[in-house]
Amino acid sequence: MPKIKTNSGSKKRFALTGTGKIKRKHAFHSHILTKKTKKQKRNLVHSGLVANANLDQVKELLCMK
């Protein structure tokens, strides 16, 4: 049985917290920032947690299942 490889894109985008939750960054903060308000850009800086609806998919990509 071959080893299962972790998805390369996923391992760059997600990180584990100390309690085992999966941390993510917000989209829409890399370019075309001139038309976005200061408030929008400021709120996109903070990281969030992966939603329960997507948790199984992300865990599979990270080979945690």
Residue pairs with C-beta under 8 A, 6 or more apart in sequence:
4 63
5 63
6 61
6 62
6 63
7 61
7 62
10 58
10 61
10 62
11 62
13 24
13 25
14 22
14 23
14 24
14 50
14 58
14 62
15 22
15 23
16 22
16 23
17 23
17 49
21 49
21 50
22 49
22 50
22 55
22 58
22 59
22 62
23 47
23 48
23 49
23 50
24 47
24 48
24 49
24 50
25 47
25 48
26 43
26 44
26 45
26 46
26 47
26 48
27 44
28 36
28 44
29 41
29 44
29 45
33 41
50 58
56 65
59 65
